Amino acid sequence: MIEIHLLMLLITVLIGLIFSYLAIIEKDLLKAIGFSAVQAIAYAIAFYILMAPDIVLAYVAIAVGIYTALLVFVVGKTQRYEVV
């Protein structure tokens, strides 16, 4: 049974790392915010697998909810695409 939990933890952490990388290299800032939100959800699932439900509740509310909404608001006030 422990092997299944470790495998699920590995998969969620890898998904989080992949979406973190995608958020970093993306030129469209709204897509980068979406990738960041998916990464936050993956890490919240990892915290849940690690049996930390109190951290999950706070992390989802802040990282997925408030942080994403704030970034979308800020990008709405600026340009959508990153100019290099």
N, C-alpha and C positions, 0 to 999 in steps of 0.2 A: 504494500500500500504506500509505503514511503517513496518508492521509485516513481509512482504515478505523480505524486505531489512535486517531487523534484523535477520531473520532466515538464510538468505544467509551469513551474516556476521558471525553468530555463526558457521555455517558449515565450512566456510573457515578457521576460527581461530582454530577449532577443528582439521581439517586436518593438519594445520601447526603444532599444538602441537604434534599430533601423529607422523608425519614425523620427528620432532625434536627429539622425544624420540627414534625413530628407528635409527636415525643417531648417537645418543649417544651410544647405546648398540651394534651397528654393529661392527663385527671384521674385515670385509673386507672394507678397506678404500675407494675403488672406489664406492662400494654400499653406504657407508656413505655419500660420496660427492653427489651422485645421490639423496639420501633422503634429503640432505640439499638443493639441488636445487629445489626439489618439495616443500619443506617448504617455500622457498623464493617466489616461484610462488604463493602459497596459500596466503601468507601475502601481496603480490602485489595486488592480487584480493581483499583482505580485504581493502587495502588502496583505491582501486578504488571504492569500495562500499561506503567508507567514503567520497567520492568526493574529493580526493587529487591526481589529475592526474599528477601534477609535481613531487610529491614524487614517484609515480608509475614508471615514466619514469627513474628517477635516480636509484631507487631501483632495477628495472629489469636489467638495464645496469651493475650495480655494483655487486649485489648479485647473479644474475643468470649467467651473462656473465663473467666478469673479475674474480670474486672470484672463481667460479667453474673451470674456465680454469687454474688459478694459482694453485689451489689445485691439479688438475689432473697432472699438470706438476711436482709439488713437489713430489707427490706420485710416479710418474714415475721414479724419481731419487732415491727413497728409496724403502722399501719393501712394497708390496701391503697389506699384512695381519699384523694386530697388534699382536705383541708378548707380552704376559703378563707373 
